[in-house]
Amino acid sequence: MGWLLVLVLCASFALSCVGTWVLCALGRRARLMDSHGASGHEKRVRDVPNIGGIAIVGAMVVVVCAGLASVWTFGPSLAERIGFEDFLPHIDGMKAQTPTALIWLGGVLTLHLMGVIDDRRALGAGVKLSVMLTVSALVVTLTDTRLLELIDARVGGAWLSIVLTTLWLVVVSNAINFMDNMDGLASGVVALAGGLFLVAAVLGGQWFVALMLALVVGASAGFWAHNRPPAKIFMGDGGSLPLGLLLGVLTVRTTYYGAQTSGGLGGGGGWYAVFMPLCVLAVPLYDMASVTAIRFSQGKSPFVGDTQHFSHRLRARGLSEWRTLAVVGGCVVVTGIGGILLGQVGEWQALVIGVQTILVLVVLGVYEHASTRKNGS
């Protein structure tokens, strides 16, 4: 199965990279450039196409459809012909997961379409939030993707876990969307976080989830090749929202679904493994929480963009774009490595990981507060 993971990752990377290169040229020729966005949105508008999300989502859709078509059309004969005999025991499982994969893709495509429209003609925050809630709720209920299912018996039904999971998907989608505020940031964070979740899925023997994560990592990395500073193209909401939705879904399936069906991540973790997504996504969540608090304190709507994100605040303190990417990416790796180990350690080690994650965020907060007072900004 390892070779299949590499194949999926490389295929999504190649398709995304080539597709983004094509869209760079098409976007400039058709003048599909970055815009000011919704009323009140504060940003530095640049003469850069913002249709890169089409390449990201297109790469994922093509690879998934090609893979499912191969499994259903050729099955064992193809696996034997190309030397993937170790894939044979998983073919029936992949067929059983086909409806789930198609529903996930349906949700991804819906948010992609909304994002592409929003990138061309800004939609209101209420409209976007309503669509995100609806899509997330449908994905959760139709695929039975739920976190904290253990609480269902205590509240008399699955309604609470459905609500919590729906809200989690919306939060992650918005967190990735919020991270899309600097060249190479959102795509880089998704590639790093997705890679960490991929390791956790492999450790837990969750090959279907691992393949989907390889898809996300490859497509994000392929886009990053053109989005790194100075960016030649932006992903726009058409890329950040669907990436956030799929990443959110896969965090639930990696952490909770795997813990119930295959003995946990690596087979040794306790209840605290449910906090893995919070550790891996601690930095994007910190960015969303901090910029939301700042906007509220200024009497602004949290959904109206500005230049007060974590990356902007680091830049204001003298870091270059590349150094800002290194700091944010490094923090994601530091908190994420601890997160993926939660499913395999004992209680006291889990406590250490939790303290480490909190300390990283506290250090960031203290640094920001101290440097703000020093600079008077």
Steps between C-alpha positions, in 0.01 A plus 500: 500500500797730551571512128136585431521791745808630319325459165193695614711774656719535188202494263311769691818707528572478127143578395474791742840641405438480124139616537608801706764590240233493229261709710772759563510569126123473447425719797722778372365475148138508619580758770360283779694690759488557873238750613410708805237249615195582711420849619736608778758233417854630558772351282781588265362417158764367259494428130497123560241242384290355784365187328758252631237311697379353171832316458499374860145367493535378142807294588324337795185422301693349209712275722205381710282427196785323320575292808139400562450419132808277506385318813150436364602424138816295536534421869728204579626456143641853487659469845677179397606642164673805647650313796272633776412158641493640854206715389283196425362459856389865496305501173166402655551763770570766239183406314303527823642849557403624152171666610686678781769626262241626252305684772821662621577606144147637466556719806842609372360593159210694655730715712737534205221633281389743769859612549559557130184710482607694810843564348334659197204674669521522878222320686376606840639333812152371587460326166841336521452388860157354419640297211792379709271391784265320260777321313678402821179368658421292191852355484483410870159334487528327163841343573453454876818699563470604863731587786439425866245228420543372855279785624204393285375244749499760777296760310245264348609499136760605249388862475777646719787324324351604164479863611854499643646340187317740272635795696850349494494473120387862470772612743777315314375626162507856628837453671660396171318781322635746758853365443476591132636849565863477388690339214549128558345498846168313470627242249816446706310457827252258340785296350680482837189428708374250244836326506486467878147358486620266225763359735233448767271324252778267386591419862136410559475288183227725358596471135192661345544811716875494433439497123267798527755686711772422242267659248469817709874521566594447135248752364600763758872451440455515122319832534758631749768470230334797326356670809826536695635856534470686273173330406410458135145398589264489799266215595214730603198375691456247220802319640517580871141408591492154333847420633386596849186289474683189382777545756239541773316184393822300491602618847177356634540172314867467593458566870160374601379258237834318501506479878171313496559265212866411503609531859620858493792674341780253527292285731602647836334833563233599747210746495737796472574406137187700415708816548736418213330739251526786749875444527567464128278798412595707804667776297217554245252498789718749690501728198123484460431548872746787542397696191133451590565635851687798355215582262238471773706728724500756220127469442546328165335192353722190529405408144629822339862442404789726599876493545511404868558125463782320680716510186437874458594560862826309455578700187432822691767394749768486232487145363523444125236295319725194488590529868135543587420181308783324685372613842139404432595170335744419779234556763258275308761223493588541870140476620409243234773249581374484856145471375556192285658324798195546721350176375799296611607635838395468860316760704801683641666521157174633358498764773853605399391530136201710600717730714751531215227603255356757740847637575571554129184710471574683827853583382359635173248710690760634745735585215228684312387691809854596606610611153178699455567700818865552403416620151191692611298344217 
